[in-house]
């Protein structure tokens, strides 16, 4: 099954759990599965209406004696020592690691000892672990998502009053396309951000599918938006076209920004490319063009997410002599890839694991990694590439250690 998370009003843990249960996950089954790792809670569900749309509202109750603050090491041990399905363990650990890394950077503390305040309570554990259990129950093998709308204003938490989106949410969503909304409060929580960042392989328009079911999960806040505070999850099956090309072929809508210059110092082009990549450009390329008055010039073309267009345009108009740019939206298809670690003759190294259209796997060395090895070993770069590729492609995929999904990298 394919799932599409339509986050028109953001996402939180309870909204995700509610929408997945609205798709048909029995509450009794979920309670039983959660009892493998958690005790002392009650899971209450009810049908609510927002803007005349029926949705499932989930409340985790009976947690008065639960310690609100747990550190990442405690949560990690709790999940690892449970009898949960392996896939649920992997996803849950990945989601909590994203939150821990975000909190660690923000507060300047070690990841193992970082304390989750609101997120460390049993209700958040239920939301995160429960959501991944529901994904397994529904047979969802591929998850897509819309761009993520962000709220505004301030929110009170254990650290005081802080601006929305809260720093943890912003850190978790790094590298993911976001857009503004008319909401005047928090509509994307760190829990919700971690869940969708773990599940989704691409962000943008709904993929081609045979629609089977739609579920709605209710949020609990008055958002100040014209839209109902709901999360919609669309469930469907792959079309014949998708099955033919395999789920490895991802699709999304991006923007292409172009401009032509005939009076730019060539030394600026290298610096410009670095700055553009630092500000989330997906790809940058230069092409020679013949311009007016028969002048040789340079065409600058940048691929980026829709949410980053204004930033990319500003950089081009600031860093180059250009007095105008043009841009348009376009669809792109790309292969699913992720960064993994493999054992090689040079030790454990990072490589790209790429899924081909027929769902076979190939491995490609990372340039910076190969360059470092070539310098240390005083070897030709081409020989290092060949050796790493040979070692990686001989490995059993089970021996791989996943690091992070690169759902949108163009290189």
TORFITOR-794777 format. One record per residue (C-alpha): y, z, x. Coordinates in steps of 0.02 Angstrom, whole numbers, padded with zeros to 5 digits, always signed. Example, Ala and Ser with C-alpha at 12.3 -4.5 7.8 and 13.67 -1.06 7.14 Angstrom:
! residues 2
-00225+00390+00615-00053+00357+00684
! end
This chain:
! residues 411
+00000+00000+00000+00182-00030+00048+00321+00095+00009+00507+00059+00005+00625+00210+00010+00782+00162-00087+00904+00297-00028+01054+00254-00137+01096+00440-00147+01028+00496+00020+00869+00590+00058+00808+00770+00073+00639+00852+00089+00624+00904-00093+00685+00733-00154+00551+00648-00048+00414+00764-00108+00471+00743-00288+00474+00553-00281+00301+00546-00201+00230+00665-00332+00314+00561-00467+00206+00416-00405+00051+00512-00457+00007+00646-00331-00070+00794-00427+00017+00960-00399-00150+01054-00393-00217+00937-00259-00060+00959-00153-00066+01149-00168-00246+01147-00110-00210+01037+00040-00058+01140+00090-00164+01299+00083-00249+01234+00242-00093+01281+00338+00021+01385+00224+00000+01533+00108+00110+01641-00003+00207+01507-00094+00213+01429-00267+00246+01245-00299+00336+01211-00462+00368+01038-00531+00466+00986-00684+00533+00827-00764+00723+00811-00761+00845+00675-00814+00993+00610-00715+01097+00471-00793+00952+00455-00917+00829+00419-00776+00674+00529-00777+00630+00608-00610+00519+00743-00536+00604+00901-00473+00508+01008-00349+00543+01192-00313+00452+01297-00183+00449+01475-00249+00380+01645-00201+00440+01643-00021+00545+01803-00020+00440+01882+00118+00433+01727+00224+00532+01732+00389+00670+01604+00371+00686+01577+00558+00541+01506+00659+00549+01422+00828+00476+01252+00865+00333+01324+00967+00276+01430+00819+00282+01283+00698+00193+01171+00822+00052+01298+00844+00039+01323+00656+00013+01137+00625-00100+01104+00775-00217+01247+00728-00231+01194+00546-00369+01089+00465-00245+00958+00403-00293+00773+00418-00254+00708+00592-00125+00581+00531-00033+00717+00435-00032+00826+00591+00038+00686+00698+00176+00642+00574+00222+00824+00541+00232+00864+00726+00337+00707+00754+00459+00755+00617+00480+00934+00679+00499+00872+00858+00643+00759+00803+00729+00910+00725+00693+01019+00877+00761+00890+00998+00918+00871+00893+00946+01060+00885+00908+01077+01070+01042+00952+01118+01171+01026+00999+01144+01208+01051+01097+01178+01234+00931+01272+01220+00753+01237+01271+00657+01137+01141+00509+01257+01136+00615+01408+01094+00744+01328+00980+00750+01419+00813+00750+01327+00647+00854+01429+00527+00857+01347+00355+00729+01219+00414+00609+01352+00478+00571+01423+00306+00410+01392+00213+00499+01279+00087+00544+01156+00225+00368+01165+00294+00303+01123+00120+00426+00978+00103+00382+00898+00270+00194+00928+00277+00178+00898+00090+00269+00730+00101+00149+00666+00234+00000+00728+00133+00066+00631-00017+00087+00474+00088-00098+00486+00134-00151+00519-00046-00059+00365-00109-00135+00255+00026+00034+00206+00099+00006+00115+00264+00178+00039+00290+00348+00114+00249+00514+00023+00239+00684+00097+00196+00861+00051+00147+01008+00089+00259+01051+00274+00244+01211+00324+00152+01300+00476+00220+01404+00604+00125+01566+00689+00175+01651+00858+00165+01585+01022+00234+01432+01131+00208+01395+01314+00244+01242+01357+00350+01178+01490+00472+01304+01430+00602+01453+01439+00484+01549+01299+00398+01517+01130+00478+01563+00950+00435+01450+00831+00341+01343+00745+00399+01287+00898+00497+01262+00874+00685+01071+00887+00674+01063+00748+00545+01176+00637+00650+01067+00666+00804+00905+00628+00711+00977+00466+00640+01032+00400+00809+00981+00217+00819+00956+00201+00630+01076+00100+00520+01188+00210+00411+01327+00172+00286+01464+00272+00201+01456+00328+00019+01569+00406-00111+01474+00571-00106+01583+00722-00064+01444+00835-00003+01286+00830+00103+01162+00700+00037+01055+00677+00193+00977+00837+00260+00896+00857+00431+00727+00874+00343+00751+00713+00246+00816+00622+00400+00665+00677+00503+00541+00622+00370+00612+00447+00350+00641+00425+00538+00456+00464+00562+00389+00354+00422+00498+00197+00416+00462+00047+00526+00621-00045+00476+00782-00017+00381+00870-00142+00269+00823-00247+00118+00666-00220+00016+00519-00317+00089+00420-00446-00006+00287-00356-00109+00192-00354-00272+00275-00208-00362+00153-00080-00432+00249+00081-00467+00416+00169-00449+00442+00356-00422+00602+00459-00431+00633+00625-00344+00778+00734-00398+00906+00816-00287+00987+00979-00339+01170+00960-00288+01319+00890-00380+01364+00756-00254+01530+00697-00327+01460+00520-00326+01453+00396-00470+01267+00376-00434+01129+00495-00491+01067+00613-00356+00894+00533-00346+00780+00458-00216+00684+00305-00275+00520+00255-00193+00448+00085-00238+00262+00064-00213+00179-00105-00198+00049-00215-00114+00074-00344+00022+00091-00523-00039-00022-00662+00023+00119-00716+00138+00128-00542+00216-00060-00529+00233-00062-00699+00317+00065-00650+00448+00012-00468+00462+00113-00310+00439+00168-00325+00620+00301-00451+00570+00450-00347+00514+00605-00412+00425+00781-00345+00407+00960-00400+00377+01076-00394+00527+01247-00463+00576+01291-00593+00707+01465-00582+00784+01536-00729+00883+01694-00776+00976+01746-00907+01106+01856-00871+01256+01922-00987+01392+02033-00869+01490+01923-00717+01529+01889-00657+01705+01701-00685+01733+01686-00509+01806+01731-00439+01636+01578-00517+01554+01455-00401+01642+01555-00246+01594+01575-00308+01416+01387-00330+01396+01355-00152+01457+01482-00080+01335+01412-00179+01189+01234-00118+01222+01297+00061+01240+01370+00045+01064+01209-00011+00980+01215-00199+01001+01040-00267+00970+01066-00416+01084+01208-00500+01179+01209-00675+01249+01336-00791+01330+01335-00982+01313+01447-01112+01399+01552-01210+01274+01683-01348+01286+01840-01290+01197+02005-01367+01143+02103-01469+01269+01935-01499+01352+01931-01326+01431+01764-01250+01482+01740-01084+01394+01616-00948+01351+01540-00910+01181+01500-00726+01156+01365-00691+01028+01314-00514+00977+01176-00458+00859+01201-00288+00776+01162-00185+00623+01282-00206+00475+01342-00028+00496+01399-00065+00674+01499-00226+00643+01672-00145+00645+01634-00056+00808+01569-00215+00891+01720-00317+00831+01838-00183+00898+01755-00186+01069+01765-00376+01082+01948-00382+01030+01990-00239+01149+01890-00291+01302+01918-00481+01298+02066-00600+01278+01997-00655+01109+02119-00647+00963+01986-00666+00828+01799-00659+00793+01684-00725+00657+01530-00640+00591+01397-00663+00458+01242-00579+00392+01072-00656+00426+00889-00614+00408+00782-00586+00561+00595-00565+00584+00525-00470+00731+00362-00395+00792+00323-00211+00773+00335-00122+00940+00338+00053+01010+00355+00135+01179+00196+00217+01244+00134+00294+01406-00018+00221+01494-00115+00266+01651-00091+00139+01792-00124+00134+01979+00056+00193+01997+00028+00343+01882+00077+00367+01700+00212+00241+01653+00305+00184+01497+00265+00011+01427+00302-00080+01264+00154-00089+01145+00179-00246+01039+00080-00289+00883+00053-00477+00867+00058-00567+00698-00133-00562+00691-00122-00372+00722-00193-00386+00898-00107-00279+01030-00023-00325+01194+00072-00221+01321+00230-00270+01415+00301-00169+01561+00476-00095+01543+00594-00179+01667+00680-00020+01727+00512+00066+01753+00441-00082+01849+00600-00096+01954+00590+00087+02004+00407+00068+02056+00446-00091+02154+00581-00002+02253+00476+00154+02285+00322+00055+02337+00421-00083+02425+00326-00213+02324+00383-00376+02244+00436-00346+02065+00321-00485+02002+00170-00399+02080+00216-00233+01999+00234-00320+01830+00064-00402+01850-00024-00240+01900+00053-00136+01759+00012-00270+01631-00167-00281+01693-00193-00092+01689-00112-00070+01518-00206-00211+01432-00374-00149+01496-00349+00022+01415-00427+00080+01254-00283+00105+01129-00349+00280+01092-00291+00334+01265-00110+00295+01224+00021+00428+01197+00156+00372+01075+00337+00414+01113+00454+00333+00988+00454+00182+00872+00580+00049+00921+00595-00030+00750+00751-00132+00788+00758-00170+00974+00784-00354+01003+00736-00366+01186
! end
